[in-house]
Every structure is written in C-alpha cells, then in structure tokens.
C-alpha cells in the first residue's frame, strides 16, 4: 500500500481541478496544466482531490504514489509556482536576457542562445551571474534548468561553469610536482 497515494490533496482557494476520463486539468492564478494519468482514478470532492487505485490496471500499485505526487505538483505549480536558480562562475562567464530568450557567455567563441519554452520565465541577477527560472510546470522547469546547466557543467578542478545554487562540487587536486630535487 502506498502511504503517499492514500493522502488526499488539499486544493487552495482559486484553484480548480477537473477530471475528464483519464485527463486531469488544474487551473489557477498562474496558469493551466493538464496531464493524462494511468493506473489510477481521480476524484474531486469538497475541495480535496483523492487518487484511488484502478483495480483493473496491472501497474496500479506502482503508479499510485507517483500519480498522486504529479497531481499535487500541478496544484502547487498553478497556485505558488516553482523556481530554480543557476549560478555561473568563471572569468568572463555571464548571462543576459534578450527579449524572452537567454544569451549565455560561457567560454565558447560565441554566445549560446537558449530559447525558453512557453510558461517559463527567466531573470538575470547579481552581476549577470545568477539565472532565476520560474514556472508553473515543475517537470518542464527542471528540464530547462538541466539543459542550461549542460552547456558548461562546473568542472571539478576550478569549479568554473554553471551549477545549481547550493550545489556542492567535489573538487579534485590539481597536478602535483613530480620528481623532487635530489
């Protein structure tokens, strides 16, 4: 039995959840999200969303907690929103906003242009070395942040590159003097 799947999800004020077959739509002040669910049945009553196992599905037990968490993330996303912060470190490394797109300068011969998908906004702070991404869809936000980080992941020798705020980089020792004076 899933302990996570059993818990009902509270809907805050201003958020409405509707279920049409296996499609769950969540509307709130920050937008609208929808997702197809599988292996579960979703019921909405008295401002609470309950996720129940579908006994006819073979993977219902495995999908129960996951589907409940995905619906809870949708509700939190349209009510509060999610943020991811990326830190850029390195001499000459920076980011700029160009309209809705990001221009990232990370040591290549040209700036890298990152086109942000619909629903994700970015702001550049702290001397152009911090990128704050915001959005209602947690899955899409994490994907965009990971794609930006992959442009130049922080290296283990000098920790230069793009990393999540608060991420610890395991540093390696550099070259050591070989063959001492005799």
N, C-alpha and C positions, 0 to 999 in steps of 0.2 A: 504494500500500500504506500502511495506517495503522500508524505506528510505535507509537501508543498502543494500538491494538487487538491488536497482537501480544503485548504483555506479559501474563504470567499474573498473577492477583490472589492474593496470599497471604491465607489465612484465619487469623486469630489464634485462640488457644485459647478455647473457649467459644462460638464462632460456627459455626453450621451453615448450609449452603446446599443447597437442594433445588430441582430443576428438574422441572416437570410441563408438558410441551409447550412453550409459549412463556411460561409463568408462572414467575418466579424468586422464591423465598421465602428470606429471610435471617432467622435467629433468633439472638439474642444476649442478653447480660445487660441491655441497655437496651430490649429490645422485639423486635417482629417487623415486618418490612417486606416488601412484595411488589410486583412490577412486571411488567407484560407487556412483553416485548421483541419487536422486529420487525426483520427483515433479518439476524438472526444466530442461531447455535446456541450454546448454553451447555453446557459440560461441566465436571463436578466430579470431580476425582480427586486423591488424595494430598494433601488439604488445599489444593489450588490450584484456582482457577476459571479456565477458558480460554474466551475468546469467539472463535468462528470465524465467518467469513462464510458466509451461506447463498447458494450459487451460483444458486439458483432465484429469488431476490428481485432485482428491478432496482435497488433502492436499498441493497443490502447494503454496497457500498463506502462510501457516505456515512454509513451508520448504525453502522458497525463501532466506531469510536473512541468515539462518543457512548454507545453501549450499554455498552461496557466501563467507561467513566467513571461512568455511572449505577449500575452494579452495585458498583463499587469504593466509591462514596459510601454505598451501602446498607450494605456491610460495615463501613466505618469508623463509620457512624452507630450501628449496634447494638452496636459494641464500645466506642467512645470517646464518641460524641455530638458535637454541634456547638453552638456558641454564637454569638450575635450581640449586640452591645452598642450601645444607642442612648443618646445624650447629649441632655439637654434644657437649653437655655439661654434665659434671659429672666426678667425680674422677674415673680414670681408663677407661673411655669410649673413644674409638678411632676407627679409620678405617684404613685399609691397602689395597693396591692393590696386588692381587695375579694373575699375568697374566692379563687377561681381567676381572676377577671377583673381587668382593669386599669382604673382611673379616671385619666384624663389631663386635667389642667387646663392648657390652652394658649391662654388669652386669649378663649375663647368665653364666652357668657353662662351656660353650663352645662358641667359636666364631661362628657367624652366617654368612654363605656363601651366597652371593647374586650373582646369575648368570645374567649378563647383556645381554639383547637381542641384536640381530644384529641391528646395526645402532645407538646404544647408547654407548658413551664412558664416562669414569669417571676418575677424577683425585682427589687426596687427598692432601690438602694444610693445611697450618697454624697449625703445630704441630699435624697433623693427626686428627684434629677436624673439618675439613671442607671438604665436599664432593661436587665437582662441576660436574654435569652431563651435557653432551652436546649431541645434536642430531638434525636431520632434521625434525623428526615427532613429532609435539607438543603433540599430544594425547598420544603417547607411552612414551614420556619423562615424562609427568605428571603422568602417571600410575606407572612408575618405581620409581619416587621420592616418590609417596604416599605409595607404598609398602615398601620402605626403612624406611620411617617415621613411619609406623605402627609397626615396630619391637620393638620400645620403644618410644612412644609418650611422649613429655615433660609433666611431672606431674605438677599439679597446686600448690604444696607446695614448692618444691625446684627448679622447672624448670629444672630438670635433664632429659635428654633424647635427642631425635632427633627432630629438628624443622627446618622449612624453615628459611633462612636468612632473618631477618627483621620481623619475626612473633612475635607478642606480646602474651605472655602467661598471662592469667588472674590469678594472684596469690591469693591464699586463706591464711587466717591467720591460724597459727598452733594452737595447744592446748593452752588454757589459764588456768591459775591457778584457780582451783575450790575450793571454801570454804576457804576464807581468815582466817587468825589467829584472834581468838576472845579473 
